Amino acid sequence: TVTARLVGHRAQLVLVLLVCLAVRLACLRFYGIDPAVDVVNPDDWDAVATNLVRGRGYTLYAPQAGVYDWDLTRSAWAYRPTMRVPPVYPLVLAALYGVVGVDHRAGLLAQVCFDVLTGWVVYRIGTRLFDRRVGLLAALGWGVYLPEVTSVLRLRSEPLFTLLLCVCVWSFLAAIRRPSSPRFALTGVLVGLAALCRPSMVGVAALFLLYAAMRGRASLVPSLTVLAVLAPWMIRGTLLFGTVVPVATNGGYSLYRSIFTISRPDYLTHEPPDFVRAYTTFRETLRQQPTLHVPKDEADLDRMFRNEAWRLIRAHPFRYLHVCADSLMRLWFRLYGGRFAGWKDTLTGVMNAGLLLLAGFGLRRGGIRQSRALAGLIVYNSLFYAMTLADPRYNLPIIPLVLILSARGVMNMFTRWHV
């Protein structure tokens, strides 16, 4: 009967989500975490969240090692207002810490929940675009995609951003299927939140608004909702630094860190971009100037990074293109200068190559017409980070979209063989 079939479908989905949950909990339980080497909190999101809960505001303790040493500013150590870290993830962590106290384990469990919810959204997107089998297979793939599983061990924004990105896609597909102001407004809010979680989404927000305007479907509504989400953060940046900061003050540094080596003939590296060496090179470049400009704040310092990066790109355009190509291979296949760094990178590269091959099959037989939004986001993410900073973890939020196309590819192959 229809009822029995529906119950069976739900049971299958619940089983897949339980697999997703069990794999991540097992990872937390058995995959060692060593706070002594700063694995739990390698970045600043947790630091900002902790400061919010303890009444210090949206601040970081400066000087910070690595990116902004603040030695150029010759200023004292203090908790300083910052925009290095986009606000969505720290605010979510702060809300959680406000309830249970500052406890890393609570943040890690929350990230597990984000991943499980992402599996459910992946199922919904796959079902909407293709059919229930594709959605179920894609959700199962997400549940056991090993390179992503270990990301829940670190308090980073990827799990939450991945969920936000998938919900954005789901909402956008609903809005273009049955256009209405409320649907476009909801999508606008989600796109704005995603941009405040990952700065690369600012470009996606602009494309979304352009699409809404071209379709003539209540284009003013998504524009206002995106602006309403972004405006408070941009106003804060203007008040802090006297200049417009769209999302974060580390874009110039990210660009510079990814390409600072092109000033030398041996510009390709077999290792990930080096934070300390990039900053040291930049600092020495400044000190060689006849009159050293001391940056007055982090926005000014980041502007100097950006200007130096563009100077290098203009001086060595073909080296920059070569680095971009090398970065693209690093992003998808963990190849550092044409080599795998270890067996985990080799495994990830092989898995991603297989997924991309299957995704190619998924775009056949009319798949490209149904999944243009997914393919566009995959291409956009790949090009953006190849040109800016190809840390392989920045590719993780796109993997659910690849899995959906890969699941469609598997179904296409199965149908062909069956016939």
N, C-alpha and C positions, 0 to 999 in steps of 0.2 A: 504494500500500500504506500501511498504518498507519505503518510505520517511515519511509517517505519523507515522509509528511505531517508527522510529528513533527520530522524533520530540517528540513523547510521552515519550520515554525513557529519553531524555534529560530534559524534563520538570519535570519528577519524580526526577531526580538527583538534579536539581536546587532547587526543593521544599525541599528536604532533607537537602541540604546545607544551605538553608534559615532558616530551623528549628535550625540547628547547630549554626548559627550566632545569631538568635533571643534569644536562650536560654542563650548564653554567654553574650550578651549585657544586657539582663534582670538581669543576675547575677551581672554584674558591676553596674547596676543602683540601684538595690534594696537590694543587699546583702552588708551590711555595711562594709566599710573599715575605719579603725581607725589608721592613721599614728602615733598617740601618743603611740600605743603599737607596733609599728614597723611591721605592717602586710604587708604593701606594699613592704618593702625591708628588709626581715628577714636575708638575706645572703649578700655576698660580690660582686655579679655580677654587681649590679648597682653602687656600690662604685668604682669599677675598671673602669667601663664605664665613670662615671662622671670625674674621674681623667684623663682619656685619653682625653676627650673633653676639659678639662681645662688646658691641657699642662703639667700634672704631670707624664705622662707616665703610664705604666702598673704597678700601685702601690696600696698598701693599707696603711692606716694610722695606724701605730703600736705605742704602743702595742694595740692589739685587745682583746676584752673581750672574755672569754670562751676558745677558742681553743688554741691560742698562746698569752699568756699574756705578753710574752717577759720579765717577771721579772727574769727569769732564765738567760737571756743574759745580764741583768743589763745595758741596753742600753736606750738611750733617745728616746722620742717620735719623729717620723718622718714619712714622706711618703717613704715607702720601696718597692723596686721591689719585686714582689711576683710571685709564681707559685702555690699558693693554689687554685686558680680559673682557670679552663681550659679556653682557649681563645675565643672559637667560640661565645658563647652567649654575653660576654662583648663587643666583637668587633661589633657584630650586634647592640647591644644597643647603643654603641658609635657612629656608623654610623647614627642611627636614631636620637640621641641627637644632632649630628652635623648639622642635617637639621632643626629640629624643636625646638632645645634647650633642656636643661635637664628638662624633664617633665615626671613624672611617668605615667601620663595618656596615653602618646604616647606609652610607653612600654606595658601598659596593652592592648591597642587596637591592637598593633602588635601581642600580644599573642593570642588574639581572631582570628586574621587572620591566624596565624599558625594552630590553631585548625580547622578552616574551610578548609584550604588546606589539612590538615591531613584527614578530612572526604572524600575529593575527591580522595586522594591516596588510602585510604582504599577501596573505591568503585572499583578503578582500580585493586587492588590486588585481591579482591574477585571475580571480573569478569574474570581476567586472570586465576586464579586457578580453579574456579568452573563455575559460570554463573552470569548473570546480576542480578538475584534476590538475590543471596547471597551477591553480592557487595552492592546492594542497602540497604538490611536489615542491613548489618554490618555498613554501613555509618550512617544509622538512629540510630542504637544502640550507635555509637560514639557520635552522636549529643545530645543524652539525657542521657548519662552515668553520673549521678549526681556527684559521687565522684570526677570525673575529672573536671567537669565544674568549680568548685570553685578554681581550681588551677590557672585560669587566673587572680585571684585577687592578686596574689603574683608575684613579679618579680623574677622568678626562671627559671631555664633552661629546665624544663620538657616539656613545649609546643613546643619549638624549637627542642629539642632532639627527641621528639615523631615524629615530622614531618620528621626529618632526618632519623630516624630509619626506618620509613615506606617507604621513598623514596629509602633507601638502599635495602630493601627487594624487592621492585618493580623493581629496576634496576638489582638486582641479578637474579631474575626470568627471566627477558628478556635476560640476558647474557647466562644463561644455556639453554634457549630455542633455541636461535640462537647464538651460540658462535662466538665471533669476538673480535679482539683486542680493538676496540673503546668501545664496551659495557663493557668489563672487565676493561678497563681503567677508564671509568666513575664510575663503581661500586667501584673501588679502591679509587678514590677521595672521594666519598661519605662515604665510610667506614672510611677513615682517618679523615674527618671532624667530623663524629660521635664520633670517639675516642677522638677528641679534644673538644668535648662537654660533654662527659661522660666517665671518665676513664675506666669504666668496659668494654667498647667496644674494648679495646686493645686486650683482649682475642678473641673477635669475629674477629678482623682484622687478628690475627694469624691463626684462623681456616679458614678464607676466603682464605688466601694465601696458606694454606695447601691444600685446596680443589682445587684451581686453578692448583697447581703443580701436584696433583694426576690425574687430568683430562687431563693434558698436553695441556691445551687450553691457549696458550700465557701467561704462568705463570709469565714470566718476566715483562709483562706489568702491571698487578695489583701490583706486588711487587714494581716496580719503582714509581707508582702513590701514593701508600700508603706512601712510604718513602718520596716522595717529599712533601706530606702534613705534615707529622710528623716532618721531619728533622729540619725546622727552629725553632720550639718550643723546641725541644730537645737540639739544639745548644745553644739557649738562656739559658736554664737551666744549661748546662755545664759551660757556661761563668759566670753565676751568682753564682753558688754554688760549682763549681769544681767537680761535680759528675753528672752522667746521671740521669735525672728525666724524665721518659717516658711521663707523662702528668701532674700530679699534686703532690703537696707535702703534701697531707693530707690522703694518703692511710693508713699509719701506725696508724695515729690517729683514723681513722674510724674503723679499726680492733680493736684497743685497747678499744675504747668507747663501742663497742658492747659486749666485753667479760671481762671487768675488774672486774666484780662482781664474776667471778668464783673462785677468791681467798678466798671467804667466803662460809660457808656452805649454807647460804640462798641466793644463787646466782641467782635464778630466780626472776624477778621483774614484778610487775603488771603495771608498767609505762614505757613509752618510755625511751630509753637510756638517761641518765642524763649527759649533757655536763659538767656542772660545777663540779659535783661530780667526774666524770672521770678524769678531769684535776687535781683536788685537790689531788686525790689518787695518781696519777702519780707523782706529784710534791713532795708529802711527801715521796714516795718511793725513789726518787732520793736523797732527803736530808738525808735519813738514810744511804746512802752509805758513806764509810769512806772518800773517796775523790770525791767530787761532780764534775762531768763533766759538765761544763757550755756549752750548745750548742751555736755554733757560728752563726747559721742562721736557717731558718725554715726547710731546708732540713735535717740538722743535728738533729734538734728537732724531726722531724717526724721519722727519723731513730731510735731514742731512743724510741719513742712510739712503733714502729714495733718490736724492739728487746724485749721490756718488754712484749708485747702481745704474742710473740712466747714463751717467758719463761713461761708465765702462761698456755698457751696451752699444752706445754710439761709436765708441772707439774700436770695439771688436764685435761687429754684428754677426759675422759668420761663426765665430766661436760661441756666441750666445745661442744661435740656432742649433749648433752641435750639442751644447749642454742641454737644451730643451729636449732634443731627441733622446739623449741619454737619460734625462729625468723621466721621460714618458716610460721608458723601459724599467726604470727603478720603481715607478708608481705602480705598474701593473704586475711586473714579474720579479721584483726585488733584485734586479741586476745592477750592481754597483760597478760602473766602468766596464760592463760586459761580463761580470763575474757574479756568481752567487756568494753571499757572505757566509752562508752556513746551510745546514740541512733543512732548517725551518724555512729559510728563504727559498730554497730549491722546491720544497713541497708546495709553498704558496704560489710560486711561479707556475708550476705544473698545473695546479688546481685552477688558477685564474686563466691560463691558456685554454684549458678544457672548457671552462665556463663561457669564455668569449667565442670559442668555436661553436658551441651549442647555441649561444645567443644568435650567431649568424644564421643558423638553421631556423631559429625562432622568428626571424624577420622575413622569412620566405612565406609564400602562400598567403599573402595579404597581411602578414604580421606587422609590416612597417607602417601600414595605414592606421592600425589600431594602437600602436605603441610608439608613436612619434615623440610624445612627451618623455617617455623613458629613455629612448635612444638619444634625444637631445640633451637630457641632463647628464647622461654618461659621457657624451662627447664634451660637453661644457666643462664638467669636472676634470676630465683628463687634460684638456688644453690649459685650463686655468692653473692647475698645479704643476704641469710641466713647465710653464713659463714663470712660475712664482717660487714654489718650494715643494719639491716632490718627496715629501715624507710619506712612505707607503701607507701609514695609518689614515691619511687624509682620503684615501680611496675607499675605506671601509663603508662609509654611508651610502655609496653607490652600489655596493655589492647586492643588496636586496633587489634592485632594479635589474641587474644583470641576471640574477637567479630567476626572476620571472620570465625573462626572455629565454633563458636556458631551459627552463621547464617547458616552455612552448616548443623549443627546438626538440626536446626529447619526445614530446607528444607527436610532433610532425614526423620524426624518424620512425616512431613506433607505428603510426598510421600507415606510412609508406611501406614498411616491411610487412605489416599485417595484410595490406592489400596485395 
